[in-house]
Amino acid sequence: MTQQENNDVKMNIIFIIFSNLSCPGPVIAEDKILQVMPSVVLALHLLCERRAESSPWKPYLDIMPDTYTTPLYFTPDELKLLKGSPAQSRLHSPYCWR
């Protein structure tokens, strides 16, 4: 399976799961950039679900942490601490966040 086919499958799964939501479906359907960024699409849907009082996901999302740490935003000194770990090699991969 090519990378594009893989992205298409991910997007189709996301659209099926969230097809009954009004937010942000119309934007995603029209935006070619979002259509190849399934992680961003998922994040947008989670934000909408968290804000919707009637969402069955709201209680769960409300107890999730408001902040988290990711190597994507580490300082150079923090990145040095990853030296020799699998995380360090993944940081340099263009596909590590997919």
KOLKOL-749102 format. One record per residue: x, y, z of N, C-alpha, C in turn; residue number from 1; residue in one letter. Coordinates in steps of 0.001 Angstrom, whole numbers. Example, Ala and Ser with C-alpha at 12.3 -4.5 7.8 and 13.67 -1.06 7.14 Angstrom:
REM KOLKOL-749102
      nu      nv      nw     cau     cav     caw      cu      cv      cw pos code
   13190   -5690    7800   12300   -4500    7800   13200   -3300    7800   1    a
   12850   -2250    7080   13670   -1060    7140   12900      30    7870   2    s
//
This chain:
REM KOLKOL-749102
      nu      nv      nw     cau     cav     caw      cu      cv      cw pos code
     854   -1176       0       0       0       0     900    1238       0   1    m
     614    2179    -883    1403    3406    -932    1025    4325     222   2    t
    1864    5335     461    1584    6298    1532     256    7013    1267   3    q
       6    7378      10   -1242    8065    -330   -2450    7160     -78   4    q
   -2352    5897    -448   -3446    4960    -184   -3662    4792    1317   5    e
   -2573    4736    2066   -2658    4631    3513   -3376    5852    4090   6    n
   -3012    7048    3622   -3682    8271    4073   -5162    8256    3708   7    n
   -5481    7767    2509   -6878    7704    2079   -7686    6779    2982   8    d
   -7110    5648    3348   -7797    4711    4240   -8033    5364    5600   9    v
   -7007    6028    6140   -7157    6702    7432   -8259    7756    7370  10    k
   -8266    8538    6308   -9278    9582    6185  -10671    8971    6073  11    m
  -10807    7895    5321  -12115    7249    5192  -12605    6730    6542  12    n
  -11709    6171    7318  -12085    5681    8647  -12545    6842    9523  13    i
  -11790    7926    9497  -12159    9097   10298  -13505    9649    9850  14    i
  -13743    9738    8553  -15024   10251    8069  -16178    9332    8461  15    f
  -15964    8025    8428  -17025    7096    8825  -17343    7256   10307  16    i
  -16309    7310   11131  -16514    7423   12575  -17243    8707   12934  17    i
  -16868    9802   12288  -17406   11109   12663  -18451   11641   11686  18    f
  -19017   10786   10853  -19941   11255    9822  -21213   11878   10387  19    s
  -21584   11530   11607  -22812   12085   12172  -22583   13413   12900  20    n
  -21371   13909   12889  -21084   15178   13546  -21167   16328   12552  21    l
  -21658   17468   13013  -21713   18635   12130  -20446   19468   12221  22    s
  -19678   19266   13260  -18481   20078   13475  -17272   19178   13424  23    c
  -16266   19455   12728  -16025   20412   11655  -16132   19772   10276  24    p
  -16980   18793   10140  -17135   18027    8912  -17118   18806    7616  25    g
  -17944   19865    7476  -17959   20606    6211  -16605   21232    5865  26    p
  -15899   21693    6866  -14579   22292    6605  -13616   21235    6089  27    v
  -13616   20085    6713  -12713   19007    6320  -13047   18510    4916  28    i
  -14315   18416    4616  -14734   17930    3309  -14235   18826    2179  29    a
  -14061   20103    2453  -13633   21052    1423  -12139   21346    1447  30    e
  -11458   21068    2538  -10063   21461    2692   -9123   20334    2263  31    d
   -8402   20531    1183   -7503   19498     643   -6323   19226    1574  32    k
   -5889   20234    2314   -4771   20029    3236   -5208   19157    4402  33    i
   -6358   19463    4984   -6842   18650    6101   -7122   17211    5682  34    l
   -7472   17017    4436   -7793   15673    3967   -6589   14736    3973  35    q
   -5386   15273    4046   -4193   14422    4110   -3513   14524    5477  36    v
   -4232   15068    6470   -3701   15213    7821   -4658   14591    8833  37    m
   -4747   13249    8864   -5735   12596    9731   -5567   12923   11212  38    p
   -4355   13158   11669   -4166   13478   13085   -4785   14829   13431  39    s
   -4669   15786   12528   -5254   17107   12745   -6773   17013   12705  40    v
   -7293   16225   11776   -8738   16034   11666   -9281   15432   12966  41    v
   -8597   14432   13475   -9021   13816   14734   -8995   14844   15863  42    l
   -7943   15652   15924   -7843   16682   16968   -8994   17676   16864  43    a
   -9353   18082   15658  -10471   19013   15477  -11780   18405   15973  44    l
  -11983   17146   15638  -13205   16478   16099  -13231   16362   17621  45    h
  -12099   16048   18212  -12052   15955   19674  -12337   17298   20325  46    l
  -11817   18369   19749  -12112   19702   20281  -13605   19995   20213  47    l
  -14225   19665   19104  -15668   19892   18960  -16460   19041   19949  48    c
  -16054   17798   20108  -16747   16919   21046  -16614   17431   22475  49    e
  -15465   17961   22797  -15247   18471   24155  -16115   19691   24440  50    r
  -16388   20477   23421  -17193   21689   23603  -18692   21419   23564  51    r
  -19096   20329   22953  -20526   20025   22799  -21081   19424   24090  52    a
  -21990   20128   24728  -22570   19659   25991  -23278   18309   25847  53    e
  -23845   18051   24672  -24598   16817   24476  -23734   15644   23988  54    s
  -22444   15858   23829  -21563   14809   23322  -21425   13669   24331  55    s
  -21554   12435   23874  -21326   11311   24783  -19853   11205   25195  56    p
  -18971   11856   24466  -17544   11834   24760  -17130   12925   25754  57    w
  -17980   13924   25980  -17606   15068   26800  -17105   14691   28193  58    k
  -17788   13818   28951  -17283   13477   30293  -15864   12896   30258  59    p
  -15613   12047   29299  -14272   11460   29171  -13250   12527   28788  60    y
  -13585   13344   27805  -12652   14372   27346  -12390   15422   28423  61    l
  -13366   15684   29258  -13193   16670   30326  -12167   16244   31385  62    d
  -11957   14930   31537  -10983   14487   32533   -9586   14290   31942  63    i
   -9448   14483   30643   -8136   14367   30009   -7279   15573   30390  64    m
   -5956   15414   30431   -5075   16535   30778   -5218   17697   29792  65    p
   -5064   18904   30307   -5113   20092   29452   -3800   20325   28725  66    d
   -2710   19807   29273   -1399   19955   28646    -688   18614   28632  67    t
     288   18504   27777    1111   17301   27710    2450   17683   27085  68    y
    3388   16788   27193    4713   17018   26640    4909   16114   25435  69    t
    5517   16669   24408    5841   15901   23221    7227   16305   22742  70    t
    8030   15377   22268    9367   15721   21790    9373   16753   20655  71    p
    8256   16889   19991    8171   17868   18913    8503   19270   19411  72    l
    8216   19557   20670    8437   20891   21226    9556   20924   22267  73    y
   10394   19909   22305   11508   19883   23251   12548   20945   22897  74    f
   13242   21425   23914   14374   22330   23708   15567   21482   23253  75    t
   16595   22117   22703   17784   21341   22316   18384   20543   23478  76    p
   18382   21111   24675   18916   20379   25837   18059   19160   26171  77    d
   16750   19298   26058   15863   18154   26319   16049   17076   25259  78    e
   16258   17483   24014   16477   16508   22946   17754   15706   23174  79    l
   18769   16331   23760   20018   15621   24063   19774   14458   25014  80    k
   18792   14581   25879   18482   13513   26836   17947   12261   26141  81    l
   17481   12420   24914   16945   11282   24157   18025   10520   23398  82    l
   19260   11005   23448   20341   10393   22677   20418    8888   22935  83    k
   20428    8134   21836   20524    6683   21913   19204    5972   22090  84    g
   18115    6720   22224   16806    6081   22427   16066    5952   21097  85    s
   15098    5046   21017   14295    4939   19798   13560    6237   19477  86    p
   13214    6999   20505   12498    8255   20277   13345    9236   19482  87    a
   14642    9247   19721   15510   10180   19007   15513    9898   17510  88    q
   15614    8650   17126   15636    8331   15693   14290    8614   15041  89    s
   13221    8442   15778   11882    8727   15228   11670   10216   14987  90    r
   12304   11051   15774   12134   12497   15623   12592   12988   14266  91    l
   13533   12292   13660   14083   12731   12385   13361   12120   11196  92    h
   12386   11292   11457   11615   10674   10382   10490   11608    9944  93    s
   10339   11823    8624    9247   12707    8167    7864   12124    8419  94    p
    7792   10850    8766    6500   10198    8977    6225    9913   10445  95    y
    7035   10454   11353    6907   10068   12757    5626   10554   13408  96    c
    4964   11530   12855    3759   12071   13491    2495   11592   12811  97    w
    2579   10582   11967    1384   10085   11277     850    8876   11968  98    r
//
